[in-house]
């Protein structure tokens, strides 16, 4: 109920009160006339008294009653008059039970619709969050797989490099061994090519032959001569041909 409605209500009460006052005055005058036996006497004109009664009623009854109702219902300490009037205009509303019930039903429907819409939005948001989480998990798994594949590829390259290095080292070792063998054989061939023969003469022995040929009759020289000729001892015979490496 706004201010205008409130004033209309007050005005209606005031008019009804005035009508009752007029009726009471008319009845009291009629009763006095009947009591005095002057039925034919016309009642005095009371039009002049009615405005005075109305003014007195408004001043002494209606205005104090209105102020009292206002302070009792709507006034709160600490609020300005403008704020109280604003709250009154917003809060004072009278509704029929049917209208209130319909309004409550509409409000319930609206609340249910809002709740359903909120639930729908919550479900949609939950679904979006689940999809986002699944996408993040999938991306994390793919990144993990890619990282594992990269590590496996790096390990494979390291293993291939290690095998290649081992093969290179083995090849180098084999090449070195082959070259050493070839060098040994070449040296033996060279020594065999340089080797000379000597025919044992009378009064010669292996020591004298080594001393005359090498200028050294040591056991090492004798062993070299024995090895070149397949001899097991230093014994030689006259006319025997021996190799002198």
C-alpha positions, 0 to 999 in steps of 0.5 A, a space after each residue: 500500500 502506497 501513500 495515496 492508498 493509505 490516505 484514501 483509507 483514512 479519508 474513507 474512515 473520516 467520511 464514515 465517521 462524519 456520517 455517523 456523527 451526522 446521524 447521531 446528531 439527527 437522532 438526538 435532535 429528533 429525540 429532543 423534539 419528540 421529548 419536548 412535544 414540538 414535532 412540527 418544529 424544524 431542526 436548526 440548521 447544522 451546516 455551520 457546525 459540521 465543518 467545525 466538527 470535522 476540523 476538530 475531529 481531524 485535529 484532535 483525533 485523526 491526526 494524532 491517531 495517524 501519527 501514532 499508527 505511523 510511529 507504531 508501525 513504521 518508525 525506527 530510531 536512527 532513520 530519517 523521515 524520508 527513509 522511513 517514508 521510502 521503506 513504508 511505500 515499499 513495505 506496506 502492501 495489503 493483498 487478498 489471500 487469493 492474490 497472496 496465494 497466487 503470488 506465492 505460487 508464482 514465486 514458488 514457480 519462479 524459484 523452482 524455475 530458477 533452481 532448475 536453471 541453476 541446477 542445469 547451469 551447475 550440471 553444464 559447468 560440472 560437465 565442462 569441468 569434467 571434460 576439461 579435466 579429461 582433456 588435461 589428463 589426456 594431454 598429460 598422458 600424451 605428453 608422458 608417452 611422448 617423453 617416454 618415447 623420446 627417452 627410448 629414442 635417446 636410449 636407442 641412439 646411445 646404445 647404437 652409438 655404444 655398439 658402433 664405438 665397440 665395433 670401431 674399437 674391435 675393427 681397430 684392434 683387428 686392424 692393429 693385430 693384422 698389421 702386427 701380424 703382417 709386420 711380424 711376417 715381414 720381419 721374419 721374411 726379411 730376416 729369412 732373406 738376410 739369413 746366410 748359410 754356413 758349412 761346418 768345417 773341421 775343428 768348428 763348433 757352434 760357438 766358434 761359428 757364432 763368434 766368427 759370424 756375429 762377433 758374439 758367442 753368447 747363449 742368446 746368439 746360440 739360441 737364435 742359431 738353434 731356433 733357425 735350424 731346429 737344433 736342440 743342442 750346440 752339436 754340429 757335424 763337419 759338412 753340415 749346412 746351417 742357417 745363420 739368421 
